[in-house]
Amino acid sequence: MARGQSSWWKKLLGVLIALAVLGGGAELALRLFVPSVIETAVRSQLKLSGDHPVDVELGGSVVLNALRGGVGNVTVEVPDTPLVDGIVADATVRAGLVPFNPLNGEIQDGSVELTVPQDQLGSIVKLLTKGVATTGEVRDGDLLIGRSVTLLGQEIPLTIALGISVANGDVLLEPKQVSAAGLDLTAEQISQATGALLDPVLHPAPVCVRDQLPAGVTLTDVQLSSTGTAVIEASLAPDAVSNPEQRAKGNCE
């Protein structure tokens, strides 16, 4: 009996060792294979050249996530990603789980982060201010926008410091300081002098950007860095890839 038990345990141990070896081999194979597949898909979707950097990282056990039907803890980083209107940004896409066929499955815990450099903020500023501002930069945690206005028959450079936040997918702008030719003025004083021209930034309503994004992408935060960059964060709907309606542009109705 003792011999039988000993033999049984040895056989079980041998099976476990064999599974561990096979699992280790599968893990290695998947880690070598899966990132290249994701990289190819990213290049195709973004129309990137073959030498454009695309970094793919997989976290956790690839084999265990494969048993769940996909690839887990995926992080894809693409510097200088071409967006719209000639804007480029460093993009990072993360997902807790991506199905082997994203066109038929759902993504879990998907998010997008775009880091927009200082020299690319112009187009972002025009969008947020409805074309009112012609310049923009990040300073002291605020968005400093500018344009020239006519006051008392003279062209005067005007700058407005705006706080920026996000609520329910909309961008909220908060005027903090208005300066005209170096003089600090109130929003009311500027409004009286310029009429309704600057109302979108002096008395702003929530700015809807859903019509600039796919329906499956929801803006969650905008952070202004001390380095002068803007970091835009958004979440992905589970069917952001598989549902054609989610891939189409949203609307502001």
Sequence and secondary structure as in RCSB ss.txt:
>XXXX:A:sequence
MARGQSSWWKKLLGVLIALAVLGGGAELALRLFVPSVIETAVRSQLKLSGDHPVDVELGGSVVLNALRGGVGNVT
VEVPDTPLVDGIVADATVRAGLVPFNPLNGEIQDGSVELTVPQDQLGSIVKLLTKGVATTGEVRDGDLLIGRSVT
LLGQEIPLTIALGISVANGDVLLEPKQVSAAGLDLTAEQISQATGALLDPVLHPAPVCVRDQLPAGVTLTDVQLS
STGTAVIEASLAPDAVSNPEQRAKGNCE
>XXXX:A:secstr
 HHHHHHHHHHHHHHHHHHHHHHHHHHHHHHHHHHHHHHHHHHHHHT  TTS  EEEE S HHHHHHTTEEEEEE
EEEEEEE STT EEEEEEEEEEEESSTTTS  BSEEEEEEE GGGHHHHHHHHTTT  SEEEEETTEEEEEEEEE
ETTEEEEEEEEEEEEEETTEEEEEEEEEEETTEEE HHHHHHHHTTTTHHHHS   EE GGGSBTTEEEEEEEE 
TTS EEEEEEE TTTTT HHHHSB    
